[in-house]
């Protein structure tokens, strides 16, 4: 091993950031490589604007982030008395919400579909709408009665470790919906205002939001795992040939199949299946379960 290799390794291990970056390729490198390898004379794409390639590369990065990449991010906050958490800037959809106690173990918080935070229309004493402030559709500054009642409800504050609480429930949980037979709390997401509302028993707890991003939040995030690099090229190639009128439908169909095949291969590679771990799980499948 040469002196330069030793210096490079020393710089890597002594650095405070950048560890593990070797497994990724930047989106800029993906675009540059595509322009060199796939565009030019005697190639299927003889001429294409770099801005077009950049657009299709970002679209491919978005689409692959949703169900192929390991694009799950997490955010941790302590829930304030308002019981509201603001959605992250690059939020697309949530994976799960949970809170952690002193042991650091995640406890799943389940969503509720039985409540919401509707717009509260200002009314006069006789029930008519109050237009005094300009419009009934003005920006709502306070929560609705529905949200207020939900946040103040203490029916789910019972401690599952309390013997008296468990004794009172003896024989009363038969047929209950499992999502409601827990005391971890509940939440609903106000997509319009970008807020997550929690039940009162989550107040003060450390909540972790695991969510999906489209990988376009920052320049540092716009990178591709090397297992998916070939799929990116196929996505860009198909996107370009499918929009050019001079290219035959057979060629377009061919690259569509190649894009699908490369995406499937990327999913398999990123599934990170380990034989030892699968074997350990399957050992438990042979146990007899008593009904």
Beta strands, then each sheet from edge to edge (+ up, - down):
strand 1: 24-26
strand 2: 72-78
strand 3: 84-86
strand 4: 93-100
strand 5: 106-111
strand 6: 186-190
strand 7: 195-198
strand 8: 206-212
strand 9: 223-225
sheet 1: 1+ 9-
sheet 2: 2+ 8- 4+ 5- 6- 7+ 3-
end
